[in-house]
């Protein structure tokens, strides 16, 4: 797991599915990388950008799969272990529908580039929880 992802996940108390959990096998079947976590009952996808001009890619097949579920989920885009943006399902669909996040036909990833909305920006776990409206 990436250092920045680990720092962020630990700061908010999220965790990967545990091997004994009922969803573990299904979860591992779909998600190979260690950037999918649970915070209470919500799934969180965490991506990190290490480039000077940040950008992220998120697979269309994962977004499509998550949108079929009735559960809420969040996409977290990090620039460090404490700084980034968080988007809920509604924001994700809006950004895709409006063409802000473009789908690359080459690799079937949504390409996400700044500028991103300030209302989704956080620099601390406290602000992250305020955005997702969950008590810290």
C-alpha positions as CSV (number, residue, x, y, z in Angstrom):
1,X,0.0,0.0,0.0
2,X,1.3,3.5,-0.9
3,X,2.6,5.5,2.1
4,X,0.2,8.4,1.5
5,X,-2.8,6.1,1.2
6,X,-1.8,4.3,4.4
7,X,-1.4,7.6,6.3
8,X,-4.8,8.9,5.1
9,X,-6.6,5.6,5.8
10,X,-5.2,5.4,9.3
11,X,-6.1,9.0,10.0
12,X,-9.8,8.4,9.3
13,X,-10.0,4.9,10.7
14,X,-10.8,3.1,7.5
15,X,-9.7,-0.5,6.8
16,X,-9.4,-3.1,4.1
17,X,-11.7,-6.0,4.2
18,X,-10.4,-8.6,6.5
19,X,-9.6,-12.1,5.3
20,X,-12.4,-13.7,7.4
21,X,-15.1,-11.2,6.3
22,X,-17.9,-12.5,4.2
23,X,-17.1,-10.0,1.4
24,X,-13.4,-10.6,1.3
25,X,-13.2,-13.1,-1.6
26,X,-15.6,-11.1,-3.8
27,X,-13.8,-7.9,-2.9
28,X,-10.4,-9.4,-3.9
29,X,-11.9,-10.8,-7.1
30,X,-12.7,-7.2,-8.3
31,X,-10.1,-5.1,-6.6
32,X,-6.4,-6.1,-6.9
33,X,-4.8,-3.0,-5.6
34,X,-4.8,-1.9,-1.9
35,X,-6.7,1.3,-2.4
36,X,-10.3,0.2,-1.6
37,X,-11.4,0.5,2.0
38,X,-14.4,0.5,4.3
39,X,-15.2,3.3,6.7
40,X,-18.1,2.0,8.7
41,X,-20.3,0.6,5.9
42,X,-19.1,2.9,3.2
43,X,-16.7,1.9,0.5
44,X,-13.9,4.4,-0.1
45,X,-11.6,4.4,-3.2
46,X,-8.4,6.2,-2.5
47,X,-6.1,7.3,-5.2
48,X,-2.8,9.3,-4.9
49,X,-1.0,11.6,-7.4
50,X,2.7,12.2,-7.0
51,X,3.2,14.4,-10.0
52,X,3.9,18.1,-9.8
53,X,0.7,18.8,-11.7
54,X,-1.7,16.3,-10.1
55,X,-3.9,13.9,-12.0
56,X,-5.7,10.7,-11.3
57,X,-7.2,7.8,-13.3
58,X,-10.2,5.7,-12.2
59,X,-11.3,2.7,-14.1
60,X,-14.7,2.8,-15.7
61,X,-15.5,-0.8,-14.8
62,X,-15.0,0.0,-11.1
63,X,-17.3,3.1,-11.3
64,X,-19.9,1.1,-13.2
65,X,-19.8,-1.8,-10.6
66,X,-20.1,0.6,-7.7
67,X,-23.0,2.5,-9.3
68,X,-24.9,-0.8,-9.5
69,X,-24.8,-1.1,-5.7
70,X,-27.3,0.7,-3.5
71,X,-24.6,1.6,-0.9
72,X,-23.0,4.9,-0.9
73,X,-19.3,5.2,-1.8
74,X,-16.6,7.9,-2.0
75,X,-13.7,8.6,-4.2
76,X,-10.7,10.2,-2.4
77,X,-8.0,11.9,-4.6
78,X,-4.9,12.6,-2.6
79,X,-1.9,14.8,-3.2
80,X,-0.4,13.8,0.2
81,X,-1.4,11.7,3.2
82,X,-3.5,14.6,4.5
83,X,-4.5,16.7,1.5
84,X,-7.0,16.0,-1.3
85,X,-10.6,15.9,-2.5
86,X,-13.5,13.6,-1.7
87,X,-16.4,13.0,-4.0
88,X,-19.6,11.0,-3.3
89,X,-21.6,9.0,-5.8
90,X,-23.7,11.9,-6.9
91,X,-20.6,14.1,-7.4
92,X,-18.9,11.4,-9.4
93,X,-21.8,10.8,-11.7
94,X,-22.2,14.6,-12.2
95,X,-18.5,15.1,-13.1
96,X,-18.7,12.2,-15.6
97,X,-22.1,13.3,-17.1
98,X,-20.9,16.9,-17.5
99,X,-17.6,15.8,-19.2
100,X,-15.4,17.2,-16.5
101,X,-13.9,13.7,-16.0
102,X,-13.2,12.4,-19.5
103,X,-13.1,8.7,-20.4
104,X,-10.0,7.6,-22.2
105,X,-10.8,5.1,-24.9
106,X,-7.2,3.8,-24.7
107,X,-7.4,2.5,-21.2
108,X,-11.0,2.9,-20.1
109,X,-10.1,5.2,-17.2
110,X,-11.7,8.4,-16.3
111,X,-9.0,11.1,-16.3
112,X,-9.3,13.6,-13.5
113,X,-7.4,16.8,-13.6
114,X,-7.5,20.0,-11.5
115,X,-9.1,22.4,-11.0
116,X,-11.4,20.5,-8.7
117,X,-14.1,22.1,-6.6
118,X,-13.0,23.7,-3.3
119,X,-16.1,22.4,-1.5
120,X,-14.7,18.8,-2.0
121,X,-11.2,19.8,-0.7
122,X,-9.8,18.7,2.7
123,X,-6.5,19.2,4.5
124,X,-7.3,17.3,7.7
125,X,-9.4,14.3,8.8
126,X,-11.8,16.7,10.5
127,X,-12.5,18.5,7.2
128,X,-12.9,15.1,5.4
129,X,-15.6,14.0,7.8
130,X,-17.3,17.4,7.5
131,X,-17.5,16.9,3.7
132,X,-18.9,13.4,3.9
133,X,-21.2,14.4,6.8
134,X,-20.0,11.7,9.1
135,X,-19.0,12.2,12.7
136,X,-15.2,11.9,13.2
